[in-house]
Amino acid sequence: MSTQTFRLDADAALLQPVQVGDTAATNRLFMAPLTRSRADADATPSPLAARYYAQRAGAGIIISEATAIAETANGAYLNTPGLYTDRHQDAWAEIADAVHDAGGKMFVQLWHVGRMAHSDISGFSPVAPSAIAADVVTHTLTGKKPLETPRALEIDEIPAIVEQFRAAARRAIDAGMDGVEIHAANGYLLHQFASDVVNQRTDAYGGSPENRARLAAEVVEAVVAEIGAGRVGLRISPGNPAGDMRENDATGTYEALLERIAPLGLAYLHVLIDPATRDFGVIRALWTGTFVLNTGRATGTDFCQLESYAEWGAISAAAVGRAFLANPDLIDRLVLGAELNEPDVSTFYAPGPAGYIDYPTLAEVAEPRSA
């Protein structure tokens, strides 16, 4: 199925090039990170992943699906990738080569899922800032199960997590990626530490906004020291309730975080937020660098709105998820005002090529059938 979409003029703001740290993006429509649950059992990206990402190389920058920094950092979903072994790195190198050969740019998103993990998936008991379970049901190999109560991390365990982010970032660059995005959003570990509800610690990583921002800041600083600020992006989602997240103070922690990391000169800040809210204005005013907006609209992206924000200078770029998932040639379709393929929700997390590498491009649809 398909539906009519918005047409972008050739001189549209979203189609203009933009320098993102060390990376020259050919346009301002980025592919947002999307979990696809097609990695091998050992968290190696699927053999189909290189083709999947290369098909979408028309994006200004592709941001990969969330990728675990360690075996103990995984376990929120079945068959999600990692970047902590040589086999993982070799697979990501194949992906980087395929995307670059197709003329694209790509960052790997790095995460630790924290309390969103289930031991039936990861093989490890979940950890979090505090022993507070998320009221979430997840899919395991033996069916749907509620998430377990996590173990609160000891303070002397935290430096190892910072090191895992640093090491994974090094592997990403060594694999040929253009950069990494640190995932501090959507209810995962770094977001959990930021919350004044989920984080009930009384040590240096809890309490004040500065303390709750400390872990994310330390991760950013370590990764920047390893691979350079021009190759590092950060994703946040102030007030986002995903993963049963609750935040009485939806912006205070982020004010402290952004104030601390602003002097580093990151490649970009990626914010999942409703631009109609006051929180958007607060966060936007705090960041003078490259600002990437993700509206998180599962029902469809309002390209007209995004173009207006880009034209006004309110955003530097926009990250789009499902539209890129279903339309490998999204940029071409927008330029022509062509119809968009509808994403097939039933194949979002299913194994195999269906709904992964078989969405047709306009060129493929136009090819004459053989007699």
C-alpha positions in Angstrom: 0.0 0.0 0.0 1.1 3.6 -0.5 -0.1 7.1 0.4 0.5 10.5 -1.1 3.2 12.5 0.6 4.7 16.0 0.8 6.8 17.3 -2.0 10.1 19.0 -1.3 11.3 21.7 -3.8 14.8 21.4 -5.0 15.8 24.4 -2.8 14.1 23.1 0.3 16.0 23.6 3.5 15.8 19.8 4.3 17.6 19.1 1.1 20.6 21.4 1.7 23.9 19.9 2.8 25.0 20.3 6.4 28.3 19.8 8.2 27.8 17.5 11.2 31.0 17.5 13.1 33.6 15.8 10.9 30.9 14.5 8.6 29.5 16.3 5.5 25.9 15.3 5.1 24.4 15.8 1.7 20.9 16.6 3.1 19.2 17.2 6.5 16.9 14.2 6.6 18.6 11.5 8.7 17.5 8.0 9.1 16.5 7.5 12.8 17.7 4.4 14.8 15.2 1.6 14.5 15.5 -1.8 16.3 14.8 -4.5 13.7 15.6 -7.7 15.7 17.5 -9.5 12.9 20.9 -10.0 14.5 22.4 -13.4 15.1 22.1 -15.1 18.5 25.5 -13.8 19.4 24.5 -10.2 18.6 26.4 -10.1 15.3 24.5 -8.0 12.7 22.5 -10.0 10.2 24.2 -10.8 6.8 21.3 -8.8 5.3 22.1 -5.7 7.3 24.7 -4.3 4.9 22.1 -4.4 2.1 19.4 -2.9 4.3 21.5 0.1 5.3 23.1 0.6 1.9 19.6 0.7 0.3 19.0 3.8 2.5 22.3 5.6 1.8 20.3 8.6 0.5 19.8 9.7 4.0 22.0 12.6 5.1 23.3 10.4 7.8 22.1 6.9 8.8 21.9 6.3 12.5 22.0 2.6 13.1 19.7 0.5 15.3 20.7 0.5 18.9 23.8 -1.6 19.5 25.0 -3.0 22.8 28.3 -2.0 24.2 28.7 -5.3 26.1 26.9 -8.7 26.5 25.6 -7.5 29.9 24.2 -4.3 28.2 21.9 -6.2 25.9 18.6 -8.0 26.5 15.7 -5.6 25.9 14.7 -7.3 22.7 15.5 -10.6 21.0 18.2 -10.6 18.3 19.6 -7.0 18.7 23.2 -6.3 17.7 26.3 -5.6 19.7 29.7 -4.1 19.1 32.0 -5.8 21.6 33.7 -8.7 19.8 35.9 -9.0 16.7 33.1 -10.8 14.9 30.7 -7.9 15.6 33.3 -5.4 14.4 33.9 -7.3 11.2 30.2 -7.3 10.4 29.9 -3.6 11.1 32.9 -3.0 8.8 31.0 -4.7 6.0 28.0 -2.5 6.7 30.2 0.7 6.7 31.8 -0.3 3.4 28.4 -1.0 1.8 26.9 2.3 2.9 30.0 4.3 1.8 30.1 2.5 -1.5 26.5 3.7 -2.0 27.5 7.3 -1.2 26.1 7.4 2.3 27.3 8.3 5.8 26.6 6.3 9.0 26.8 6.6 12.8 26.4 3.6 15.1 24.0 4.1 18.1 25.5 2.7 21.3 23.3 1.7 24.3 23.1 -0.1 27.6 19.5 -1.1 28.2 19.7 -1.2 32.0 16.5 -2.2 33.7 14.8 -2.8 30.3 16.7 -6.1 30.0 15.2 -9.5 30.8 17.5 -12.3 32.0 15.7 -14.8 29.7 17.1 -12.8 26.8 20.5 -11.6 28.0 21.4 -14.4 30.4 22.2 -11.8 33.1 20.2 -10.1 35.9 19.3 -6.6 34.8 21.0 -3.6 36.5 19.8 0.0 37.0 20.6 3.1 39.1 18.1 1.8 41.7 16.1 -1.4 42.3 12.9 -0.2 40.7 11.3 -2.3 38.0 9.8 -1.0 34.8 6.1 -1.9 34.5 6.7 -3.3 31.0 6.1 -6.7 29.4 8.7 -8.0 27.0 8.9 -10.8 24.4 11.3 -13.7 25.4 11.9 -17.0 23.7 9.3 -18.6 26.0 6.6 -15.9 25.6 5.7 -12.5 27.0 7.0 -11.8 30.5 7.0 -8.8 32.8 10.4 -7.2 33.4 12.3 -8.2 36.5 13.3 -5.9 39.4 16.9 -4.8 38.6 19.8 -4.8 40.9 21.1 -1.3 41.8 24.6 -0.8 40.4 27.4 -0.4 42.9 29.3 2.8 42.5 32.5 0.9 41.8 30.8 -0.8 38.8 30.0 2.4 37.0 33.5 3.1 35.6 33.4 -0.2 33.8 30.2 0.8 32.0 31.9 4.1 30.9 34.8 2.0 29.6 32.5 -0.2 27.6 31.0 2.8 25.8 34.5 4.0 25.0 35.7 0.6 23.7 32.6 0.1 21.6 33.1 3.6 20.1 36.6 2.7 19.2 35.5 -0.5 17.5 32.9 1.5 15.5 35.5 3.9 14.2 38.0 1.1 13.5 35.2 -0.6 11.5 35.0 2.4 9.3 31.9 4.2 10.7 31.7 8.0 10.5 30.8 8.3 14.1 28.7 7.0 17.0 25.5 8.2 18.8 25.3 7.7 22.5 21.8 6.6 23.5 20.7 8.4 26.6 17.0 8.3 25.7 13.8 6.2 25.6 14.0 4.7 29.1 17.4 2.9 28.8 20.3 3.1 31.3 21.6 6.6 30.8 18.0 7.9 30.7 17.3 5.9 33.9 20.1 7.7 35.7 18.8 11.1 34.5 15.3 10.5 36.0 14.5 12.0 39.4 12.0 9.2 39.9 13.7 6.0 38.6 17.1 7.1 40.1 16.8 7.1 43.9 20.6 7.0 44.6 22.1 9.1 47.3 25.7 8.9 46.1 27.5 11.0 43.4 25.2 9.6 40.7 21.9 10.5 42.3 20.0 13.4 43.9 20.9 16.7 42.2 20.4 17.3 38.5 24.2 17.5 38.2 24.6 14.1 39.8 21.9 12.5 37.8 23.5 13.8 34.6 27.0 12.6 35.7 27.0 9.1 34.1 25.8 10.4 30.7 28.4 13.2 30.8 31.2 10.8 31.8 30.3 8.5 28.9 30.3 11.4 26.4 33.6 12.7 27.7 35.2 9.3 27.5 34.0 8.6 24.0 35.1 12.1 22.9 38.5 11.5 24.3 38.8 8.3 22.4 37.5 9.2 18.9 37.1 13.0 18.9 34.1 15.2 19.4 33.4 15.6 15.7 32.4 11.9 15.5 30.1 11.9 18.5 26.4 12.5 18.8 24.1 12.3 21.8 20.4 11.3 21.9 18.1 12.4 24.7 14.3 12.4 25.1 13.3 14.7 28.0 10.0 13.6 29.5 9.6 10.6 27.2 7.5 8.0 29.0 8.9 5.0 27.0 10.0 2.1 29.2 7.8 3.3 32.1 10.0 6.3 32.6 8.9 9.0 34.9 10.5 12.4 35.4 9.1 15.0 37.7 11.9 17.3 36.5 11.8 16.8 32.8 14.5 19.4 31.9 16.6 20.1 34.9 18.9 17.1 34.4 19.4 18.0 30.8 20.2 21.6 31.5 23.0 20.3 33.8 24.1 17.7 31.2 24.2 20.1 28.3 26.0 22.8 30.3 28.7 20.3 31.1 29.2 18.8 27.7 28.6 22.0 25.5 32.3 23.0 25.5 33.3 19.6 24.0 31.8 20.6 20.6 29.9 17.4 19.8 28.9 16.6 16.2 25.2 16.9 17.1 22.5 16.6 19.7 19.6 14.4 18.7 16.4 15.1 20.7 13.2 13.1 20.6 10.6 15.6 21.7 7.3 17.2 20.7 8.3 20.6 19.2 5.0 22.1 20.4 6.0 21.8 24.1 7.7 24.2 26.4 10.4 21.6 27.0 11.5 21.8 23.4 12.1 25.5 23.7 14.1 25.0 26.9 16.3 22.3 25.4 16.7 24.1 22.1 17.8 27.3 23.8 20.5 25.4 25.7 22.2 23.9 22.6 24.0 26.2 20.1 25.5 23.3 18.0 23.9 21.0 15.4 20.4 20.1 16.6 18.6 17.1 15.2 14.9 16.8 15.9 12.9 13.5 16.1 9.2 14.0 16.6 8.7 10.3 17.3 5.4 10.2 15.4 4.5 6.5 14.9 1.5 7.5 12.8 3.5 9.3 10.2 6.0 12.1 9.7 4.8 15.7 9.0 7.4 16.7 6.4 5.7 20.1 5.9 6.3 20.8 9.6 9.9 19.6 9.5 10.6 21.7 6.5 9.2 24.7 8.2 11.4 24.1 11.3 14.5 23.7 9.1 13.7 26.8 7.0 13.3 28.9 10.2 16.6 27.6 11.6 14.9 26.0 14.6 16.5 22.7 13.7 19.6 21.7 11.8 18.3 18.3 10.6 15.4 15.9 11.2 15.7 12.2 12.0 13.0 10.1 10.4 12.3 6.5 11.2 9.4 4.5 9.6 9.4 6.6 6.4 13.0 5.5 5.7 12.2 1.9 6.9 9.5 1.5 4.2 11.1 3.8 1.5 14.8 3.1 0.8 14.6 6.0 -1.8 12.8 8.4 0.5 14.7 11.5 -0.7 13.9 10.8 -4.3 10.2 10.2 -3.5 10.0 13.5 -1.6 11.7 15.4 -4.4 9.2 14.0 -6.9 6.2 14.2 -4.7 5.7 10.5 -5.2 3.7 8.2 -3.1 5.3 6.5 -0.1 5.3 2.8 0.7 3.3 2.1 3.9 5.5 0.3 6.5 4.4 -3.3 7.3 4.2 -3.3 11.1 4.0 -7.1 11.2 7.5 -7.4 9.9 9.2 -4.8 12.0 10.8 -7.3 14.4 10.4 -10.5 12.3 13.4 -12.5 11.1 14.3 -12.7 7.4 14.3 -10.4 4.4 10.5 -9.7 4.3 9.8 -6.1 5.4 13.6 -5.5 5.7 15.3 -5.4 2.3 12.3 -5.9 -0.1 10.6 -2.5 0.0 10.5 -1.4 -3.6 12.1 1.8 -4.9 10.4 4.0 -7.6 12.9 2.7 -10.1 12.0 -0.9 -9.3 8.3 -0.2 -9.6 8.8 1.5 -13.0 10.8 -1.4 -14.4 8.9 -3.1 -17.2 7.9 -6.7 -16.6 9.5 -9.3 -18.9 7.2 -11.0 -21.3 
